[in-house]
Amino acid sequence: MRSPLTIAALALLIAAGTAQAQTLVATSNIIVRAFGRTIDFTSDTTTSIRDSKLVLEAHDDAASFVASQGAIRGAQLEAAFGTLRARVPEARDASDQVLAEAILAL
């Protein structure tokens, strides 16, 4: 009588293992898709800022600002700060120094 009971228990364990594996695969797919959407959004945002003529033209002003520790503030840099803060939510709370350094890094 042990054989049918053992077989039934083994079948139940296999079914449970298969269900867990399918759940793991589904969860992994959800995470990968969400991560992909985040990467696409970040990449699109960064690309649009890199392509912004106003931000690129502020490069020299940003270099002067950083070199002078904020004493020299050019008009192009001020315009770029406004553009960045309007387009990028993370930039709204960033200091002028951080934004100037980010412009230099582009």
NUDO-334369 format. One line per 10 residues: for each residue x, y, z of N, C-alpha, C, O, CB. Coordinates in nm, 4 decimals. Glycine has a CB too. Layout:
<atoms>
X,Y,Z,X,Y,Z,X,Y,Z,X,Y,Z,X,Y,Z  ...
</atoms>
This chain:
<atoms>
0.0819,-0.1196,0.0000,0.0000,0.0000,0.0000,0.0859,0.1253,0.0000,0.0397,0.2346,-0.0330,-0.0930,0.0002,0.1197  0.2093,0.1075,0.0369,0.2989,0.2231,0.0399,0.3300,0.2731,-0.1005,0.3488,0.3932,-0.1198,0.4286,0.1879,0.1124  0.3355,0.1878,-0.1948,0.3716,0.2274,-0.3298,0.2755,0.3313,-0.3885,0.3210,0.4343,-0.4381,0.3759,0.1058,-0.4188  0.1426,0.3070,-0.3843,0.0521,0.4084,-0.4399,0.0607,0.5406,-0.3624,0.0516,0.6477,-0.4225,-0.0925,0.3564,-0.4385  0.0777,0.5344,-0.2330,0.0877,0.6553,-0.1510,0.2166,0.7301,-0.1821,0.2169,0.8528,-0.1919,0.0813,0.6202,-0.0011  0.3231,0.6582,-0.1971,0.4523,0.7178,-0.2309,0.4469,0.7823,-0.3689,0.4966,0.8931,-0.3891,0.5639,0.6119,-0.2258  0.3863,0.7117,-0.4625,0.3727,0.7654,-0.5985,0.2872,0.8916,-0.5981,0.3202,0.9885,-0.6664,0.3112,0.6598,-0.6926  0.1791,0.8918,-0.5231,0.0924,1.0096,-0.5148,0.1670,1.1270,-0.4522,0.1540,1.2401,-0.4992,-0.0344,0.9778,-0.4333  0.2446,1.1021,-0.3475,0.3213,1.2090,-0.2826,0.4268,1.2645,-0.3777,0.4475,1.3857,-0.3841,0.3881,1.1573,-0.1534  0.4932,1.1763,-0.4513,0.5946,1.2182,-0.5475,0.5315,1.3014,-0.6587,0.5875,1.4031,-0.6996,0.6668,1.0960,-0.6066
0.4160,1.2589,-0.7074,0.3464,1.3338,-0.8121,0.3067,1.4726,-0.7622,0.3160,1.5708,-0.8357,0.2218,1.2569,-0.8595  0.2627,1.4797,-0.6373,0.2261,1.6075,-0.5773,0.3478,1.6988,-0.5661,0.3375,1.8181,-0.5946,0.1631,1.5857,-0.4393  0.4607,1.6462,-0.5259,0.5843,1.7255,-0.5149,0.6299,1.7768,-0.6511,0.6742,1.8910,-0.6635,0.6961,1.6417,-0.4509  0.6189,1.6924,-0.7523,0.6572,1.7342,-0.8877,0.5658,1.8459,-0.9367,0.6123,1.9435,-0.9955,0.6521,1.6144,-0.9853  0.4354,1.8312,-0.9122,0.3396,1.9346,-0.9540,0.3667,2.0656,-0.8813,0.3607,2.1729,-0.9414,0.1949,1.8885,-0.9277  0.3965,2.0569,-0.7519,0.4252,2.1779,-0.6740,0.5542,2.2430,-0.7225,0.5623,2.3655,-0.7317,0.4355,2.1448,-0.5235  0.6533,2.1632,-0.7531,0.7799,2.2164,-0.8041,0.7619,2.2848,-0.9378,0.8208,2.3899,-0.9628,0.8827,2.1057,-0.8167  0.6799,2.2250,-1.0250,0.6523,2.2848,-1.1555,0.5794,2.4174,-1.1395,0.6104,2.5142,-1.2090,0.5696,2.1891,-1.2423  0.4835,2.4222,-1.0492,0.4084,2.5459,-1.0258,0.5008,2.6554,-0.9732,0.4897,2.7709,-1.0144,0.2929,2.5214,-0.9264  0.5920,2.6199,-0.8822,0.6862,2.7185,-0.8295,0.7796,2.7674,-0.9395,0.8110,2.8863,-0.9453,0.7673,2.6589,-0.7132
0.8240,2.6781,-1.0260,0.9134,2.7166,-1.1347,0.8432,2.8128,-1.2300,0.9027,2.9107,-1.2751,0.9626,2.5925,-1.2108  0.7164,2.7845,-1.2606,0.6407,2.8728,-1.3492,0.6195,3.0091,-1.2842,0.6251,3.1115,-1.3523,0.5053,2.8096,-1.3854  0.5955,3.0115,-1.1545,0.5796,3.1382,-1.0834,0.7091,3.2174,-1.0851,0.7078,3.3392,-1.1031,0.5345,3.1139,-0.9391  0.8204,3.1490,-1.0664,0.9510,3.2149,-1.0697,0.9788,3.2736,-1.2073,1.0287,3.3857,-1.2180,1.0618,3.1164,-1.0311  0.9474,3.1996,-1.3116,0.9681,3.2485,-1.4479,0.8801,3.3701,-1.4744,0.9266,3.4689,-1.5313,0.9383,3.1374,-1.5506  0.7554,3.3639,-1.4344,0.6644,3.4764,-1.4557,0.7119,3.5997,-1.3801,0.7100,3.7101,-1.4344,0.5220,3.4394,-1.4122  0.7541,3.5821,-1.2564,0.8037,3.6943,-1.1771,0.9299,3.7522,-1.2399,0.9455,3.8741,-1.2474,0.8314,3.6503,-1.0323  1.0189,3.6662,-1.2846,1.1416,3.7127,-1.3493,1.1099,3.7924,-1.4750,1.1715,3.8960,-1.5001,1.2324,3.5942,-1.3838  1.0150,3.7453,-1.5534,0.9762,3.8179,-1.6751,0.9212,3.9556,-1.6436,0.9519,4.0523,-1.7133,0.8730,3.7385,-1.7533  0.8406,3.9653,-1.5397,0.7845,4.0943,-1.4992,0.8960,4.1901,-1.4592,0.8958,4.3068,-1.4985,0.6850,4.0764,-1.3827
0.9910,4.1401,-1.3811,1.1020,4.2248,-1.3353,1.1880,4.2695,-1.4534,1.2263,4.3862,-1.4617,1.1887,4.1494,-1.2320  1.2179,4.1780,-1.5436,1.3008,4.2121,-1.6592,1.2315,4.3155,-1.7470,1.2959,4.4097,-1.7932,1.3331,4.0866,-1.7410  1.1020,4.2998,-1.7706,1.0289,4.3972,-1.8529,1.0248,4.5337,-1.7854,1.0414,4.6357,-1.8524,0.8859,4.3479,-1.8802  1.0032,4.5375,-1.6560,1.0000,4.6649,-1.5834,1.1367,4.7321,-1.5880,1.1462,4.8532,-1.6082,0.9562,4.6432,-1.4368  1.2419,4.6539,-1.5694,1.3771,4.7079,-1.5751,1.4062,4.7624,-1.7152,1.4678,4.8680,-1.7296,1.4803,4.5996,-1.5365  1.3622,4.6909,-1.8164,1.3818,4.7363,-1.9544,1.3121,4.8680,-1.9818,1.3676,4.9559,-2.0478,1.3320,4.6318,-2.0514  1.1903,4.8818,-1.9312,1.1179,5.0089,-1.9497,1.1911,5.1223,-1.8792,1.1974,5.2334,-1.9319,0.9728,4.9980,-1.8963  1.2461,5.0966,-1.7617,1.3202,5.1995,-1.6881,1.4438,5.2406,-1.7647,1.4728,5.3597,-1.7765,1.3590,5.1497,-1.5486  1.5175,5.1435,-1.8173,1.6382,5.1728,-1.8942,1.6022,5.2531,-2.0183,1.6705,5.3503,-2.0506,1.7115,5.0424,-1.9335  1.4963,5.2145,-2.0883,1.4551,5.2874,-2.2081,1.4206,5.4304,-2.1747,1.4602,5.5216,-2.2474,1.3363,5.2194,-2.2745
1.3466,5.4532,-2.0649,1.3084,5.5884,-2.0262,1.4317,5.6707,-1.9922,1.4448,5.7849,-2.0362,1.2119,5.5853,-1.9072  1.5224,5.6124,-1.9134,1.6438,5.6847,-1.8738,1.7270,5.7175,-1.9961,1.7778,5.8289,-2.0087,1.7268,5.6023,-1.7732  1.7412,5.6231,-2.0849,1.8203,5.6440,-2.2051,1.7579,5.7528,-2.2911,1.8290,5.8395,-2.3420,1.8333,5.5137,-2.2847  1.6254,5.7497,-2.3082,1.5579,5.8524,-2.3869,1.5756,5.9898,-2.3251,1.5985,6.0874,-2.3965,1.4101,5.8203,-2.4003  1.5652,5.9987,-2.1924,1.5791,6.1276,-2.1249,1.7206,6.1805,-2.1410,1.7397,6.2978,-2.1732,1.5435,6.1154,-1.9759  1.8198,6.0953,-2.1189,1.9592,6.1368,-2.1308,1.9906,6.1781,-2.2729,2.0583,6.2786,-2.2947,2.0529,6.0248,-2.0866  1.9427,6.1024,-2.3697,1.9674,6.1350,-2.5093,1.9056,6.2686,-2.5447,1.9691,6.3490,-2.6130,1.9128,6.0260,-2.6005  1.7830,6.2950,-2.5001,1.7179,6.4208,-2.5348,1.7924,6.5392,-2.4738,1.7957,6.6472,-2.5329,1.5719,6.4201,-2.4879  1.8522,6.5200,-2.3564,1.9286,6.6281,-2.2947,2.0611,6.6460,-2.3666,2.1052,6.7589,-2.3883,1.9522,6.6001,-2.1454  2.1251,6.5355,-2.4038,2.2497,6.5452,-2.4798,2.2278,6.6143,-2.6123,2.3166,6.6838,-2.6617,2.3092,6.4075,-2.5027
2.1112,6.5961,-2.6702,2.0800,6.6558,-2.7998,2.0311,6.7995,-2.7874,2.0130,6.8670,-2.8887,1.9760,6.5729,-2.8711  2.0093,6.8472,-2.6659,1.9594,6.9832,-2.6465,2.0706,7.0830,-2.6786,2.1742,7.0864,-2.6123,1.9077,7.0033,-2.5009  2.0472,7.1624,-2.7798,2.1456,7.2609,-2.8228,2.1745,7.3609,-2.7108,2.2889,7.4019,-2.6913,2.0965,7.3341,-2.9485  2.0716,7.3991,-2.6386,2.0864,7.4959,-2.5300,2.1797,7.4442,-2.4208,2.2638,7.5181,-2.3697,1.9501,7.5292,-2.4702  2.1640,7.3180,-2.3860,2.2497,7.2587,-2.2821,2.3923,7.2429,-2.3335,2.4873,7.2707,-2.2604,2.1939,7.1217,-2.2367  2.4088,7.1991,-2.4567,2.5429,7.1826,-2.5127,2.6170,7.3152,-2.5242,2.7379,7.3215,-2.5018,2.5346,7.1167,-2.6491  2.5452,7.4201,-2.5589,2.6074,7.5520,-2.5720,2.6512,7.6091,-2.4378,2.7307,7.7031,-2.4338,2.5117,7.6481,-2.6390  2.6011,7.5546,-2.3295,2.6364,7.6037,-2.1961,2.7634,7.5387,-2.1420,2.8023,7.5652,-2.0283,2.5217,7.5791,-2.1000  2.8277,7.4551,-2.2206,2.9459,7.3819,-2.1742,3.0557,7.4758,-2.1239,3.1091,7.4556,-2.0149,3.0005,7.2945,-2.2864  3.0896,7.5778,-2.2023,3.1962,7.6699,-2.1600,3.1562,7.7470,-2.0344,3.2380,7.7669,-1.9445,3.2300,7.7684,-2.2733
3.0300,7.7903,-2.0285,2.9821,7.8595,-1.9084,2.9877,7.7664,-1.7866,3.0206,7.8094,-1.6761,2.8376,7.9113,-1.9298  2.9556,7.6396,-1.8081,2.9599,7.5435,-1.6975,3.1029,7.5249,-1.6497,3.1270,7.5135,-1.5295,2.8998,7.4079,-1.7402  3.1977,7.5217,-1.7419,3.3384,7.5077,-1.7035,3.3839,7.6286,-1.6210,3.4549,7.6134,-1.5216,3.4274,7.4920,-1.8292  3.3429,7.7477,-1.6627,3.3788,7.8685,-1.5869,3.3138,7.8674,-1.4492,3.3756,7.9056,-1.3498,3.3371,7.9952,-1.6637  3.1898,7.8237,-1.4446,3.1171,7.8176,-1.3175,3.1865,7.7237,-1.2199,3.2075,7.7585,-1.1037,2.9721,7.7722,-1.3403  3.2222,7.6045,-1.2671,3.2867,7.5055,-1.1811,3.4250,7.5542,-1.1387,3.4622,7.5428,-1.0219,3.2973,7.3696,-1.2533  3.5014,7.6086,-1.2343,3.6375,7.6540,-1.2036,3.6383,7.7692,-1.1033,3.7303,7.7811,-1.0223,3.7085,7.6969,-1.3315  3.5351,7.8539,-1.1091,3.5296,7.9691,-1.0179,3.4496,7.9389,-0.8919,3.4225,8.0288,-0.8123,3.4691,8.0893,-1.0889  3.4121,7.8144,-0.8738,3.3308,7.7719,-0.7588,3.2002,7.8516,-0.7489,3.1562,7.8890,-0.6402,3.4111,7.7875,-0.6287  3.1406,7.8759,-0.8641,3.0100,7.9407,-0.8694,3.0123,8.0907,-0.8828,2.9058,8.1522,-0.8872,2.9350,7.9067,-0.7503
3.1282,8.1526,-0.8894,3.1362,8.2983,-0.8985,3.1000,8.3492,-1.0381,3.0425,8.4572,-1.0516,3.2762,8.3450,-0.8613  3.1329,8.2733,-1.1401,3.1036,8.3150,-1.2784,2.9796,8.2402,-1.3250,2.9781,8.1173,-1.3306,3.2256,8.2870,-1.3747  2.8754,8.3162,-1.3585,2.7483,8.2576,-1.4008,2.7102,8.3180,-1.5356,2.6635,8.4317,-1.5430,2.6358,8.2820,-1.2942  2.7304,8.2410,-1.6411,2.6973,8.2885,-1.7747,2.5494,8.2741,-1.8064,2.4770,8.1963,-1.7443,2.7784,8.2141,-1.8772  2.5072,8.3522,-1.9055,2.3661,8.3510,-1.9463,2.3257,8.2154,-2.0041,2.2153,8.1670,-1.9789,2.3397,8.4615,-2.0495  2.4148,8.1548,-2.0811,2.3815,8.0241,-2.1395,2.3676,7.9177,-2.0314,2.2835,7.8284,-2.0415,2.4886,7.9816,-2.2411  2.4500,7.9278,-1.9289,2.4408,7.8319,-1.8188,2.3096,7.8483,-1.7438,2.2451,7.7495,-1.7089,2.5590,7.8487,-1.7227  2.2705,7.9706,-1.7194,2.1428,7.9956,-1.6501,2.0262,7.9393,-1.7308,1.9335,7.8812,-1.6744,2.1224,8.1475,-1.6261  2.0311,7.9565,-1.8628,1.9251,7.9025,-1.9492,1.9256,7.7495,-1.9449,1.8199,7.6864,-1.9433,1.9431,7.9521,-2.0952  2.0452,7.6907,-1.9429,2.0556,7.5446,-1.9369,2.0018,7.4920,-1.8042,1.9347,7.3888,-1.8006,2.2017,7.5000,-1.9561
2.0312,7.5630,-1.6947,1.9764,7.5227,-1.5645,1.8240,7.5181,-1.5714,1.7620,7.4227,-1.5245,2.0227,7.6201,-1.4526  1.7646,7.6207,-1.6295,1.6186,7.6256,-1.6414,1.5640,7.5105,-1.7244,1.4626,7.4499,-1.6898,1.5755,7.7574,-1.7028  1.6320,7.4813,-1.8340,1.5892,7.3717,-1.9212,1.5992,7.2376,-1.8486,1.5068,7.1565,-1.8534,1.6740,7.3689,-2.0499  1.7110,7.2154,-1.7823,1.7284,7.0893,-1.7103,1.6243,7.0727,-1.6006,1.5666,6.9651,-1.5848,1.8682,7.0814,-1.6506  1.6007,7.1773,-1.5262,1.5032,7.1672,-1.4160,1.3607,7.1491,-1.4683,1.2768,7.0900,-1.4004,1.5102,7.2925,-1.3269  1.3335,7.1989,-1.5868,1.1999,7.1822,-1.6452,1.1804,7.0419,-1.7024,1.0705,6.9868,-1.6953,1.1767,7.2864,-1.7547  1.2860,6.9841,-1.7589,1.2734,6.8557,-1.8279,1.3023,6.7338,-1.7411,1.2468,6.6264,-1.7641,1.3645,6.8538,-1.9444  1.3890,6.7504,-1.6415,1.4343,6.6349,-1.5629,1.3930,6.6537,-1.4175,1.4473,6.7403,-1.3488,1.5889,6.6166,-1.5740  1.2982,6.5744,-1.3698,1.2507,6.5903,-1.2321,1.3622,6.5830,-1.1275,1.3580,6.6544,-1.0273,1.1478,6.4848,-1.2021  1.4622,6.4968,-1.1505,1.5715,6.4834,-1.0545,1.6545,6.6107,-1.0443,1.7185,6.6354,-0.9421,1.6607,6.3671,-1.0931
1.6533,6.6910,-1.1497,1.7342,6.8133,-1.1525,1.6703,6.9267,-1.0734,1.7376,7.0243,-1.0401,1.7564,6.8576,-1.2958  1.5447,6.9156,-1.0439,1.4753,7.0249,-0.9734,1.5354,7.0529,-0.8368,1.5418,7.1682,-0.7941,1.3278,6.9919,-0.9576  1.5794,6.9490,-0.7681,1.6350,6.9653,-0.6340,1.7871,6.9693,-0.6331,1.8477,6.9853,-0.5272,1.5873,6.8539,-0.5451  1.8496,6.9549,-0.7497,1.9958,6.9524,-0.7572,2.0518,7.0942,-0.7463,1.9895,7.1913,-0.7892,2.0425,6.8861,-0.8891  2.1702,7.1028,-0.6879,2.2357,7.2337,-0.6764,2.2883,7.2769,-0.8127,2.3044,7.1950,-0.9032,2.3514,7.2292,-0.5726  2.3147,7.4065,-0.8262,2.3711,7.4579,-0.9505,2.5060,7.3918,-0.9795,2.5382,7.3638,-1.0949,2.3868,7.6109,-0.9433  2.5838,7.3674,-0.8756,2.7154,7.3040,-0.8913,2.7002,7.1650,-0.9531,2.7735,7.1299,-1.0456,2.7883,7.2944,-0.7546  2.6067,7.0871,-0.9032,2.5841,6.9509,-0.9548,2.5386,6.9570,-1.0995,2.5844,6.8778,-1.1819,2.4791,6.8756,-0.8689  2.4506,7.0481,-1.1314,2.4031,7.0598,-1.2698,2.5147,7.1025,-1.3634,2.5261,7.0502,-1.4743,2.2878,7.1592,-1.2785  2.5977,7.1975,-1.3199,2.7096,7.2428,-1.4024,2.8060,7.1267,-1.4291,2.8549,7.1103,-1.5408,2.7839,7.3603,-1.3336
2.8324,7.0474,-1.3267,2.9205,6.9313,-1.3446,2.8578,6.8293,-1.4387,2.9282,6.7647,-1.5163,2.9514,6.8656,-1.2090  2.7275,6.8146,-1.4322,2.6584,6.7219,-1.5222,2.6678,6.7712,-1.6671,2.6861,6.6910,-1.7587,2.5099,6.7057,-1.4802  2.6555,6.9002,-1.6878,2.6681,6.9573,-1.8219,2.8095,6.9303,-1.8755,2.8262,6.8966,-1.9927,2.6377,7.1109,-1.8201  2.9091,6.9449,-1.7907,3.0466,6.9181,-1.8326,3.0668,6.7720,-1.8691,3.1493,6.7402,-1.9548,3.1437,6.9576,-1.7228  2.9932,6.6840,-1.8056,3.0083,6.5408,-1.8305,2.9422,6.4963,-1.9596,2.9711,6.3867,-2.0076,2.9514,6.4626,-1.7158  2.8548,6.5767,-2.0172,2.7857,6.5379,-2.1401,2.8796,6.5369,-2.2580,2.8380,6.5064,-2.3698,2.6697,6.6311,-2.1678
</atoms>
